[in-house]
């Protein structure tokens, strides 16, 4: 069975990526691995973790109801989200990765880096980049 990996964040671009990845998983009869990655640290407290768990539980219910074979991984291990997504794609021998994109200024890219760019360049498989409807 083929596998699709999707990077999920609880924002418009994450929702767009998840919707498209679920559509592709159903179309291709593939397994979907949802990856929600956080660096952790001081900015990520117990309340954030609880909200994240509830959000992922809602996603689990939606995917189950839609008939999508899936697995959800919430990773809080100090790595960049790009590193986590690339590693999971490698570990599960993914056919492709789905990521959501948002518009960023050139200064924003310079200061914060670009997870999307790293995933596009370093992925072990093809990457489908999806824009949010915003």
Order of alpha helices (4+ residues) and beta strands (2+ residues): beta-alpha-beta-alpha-beta-alpha-beta-alpha-alpha-beta
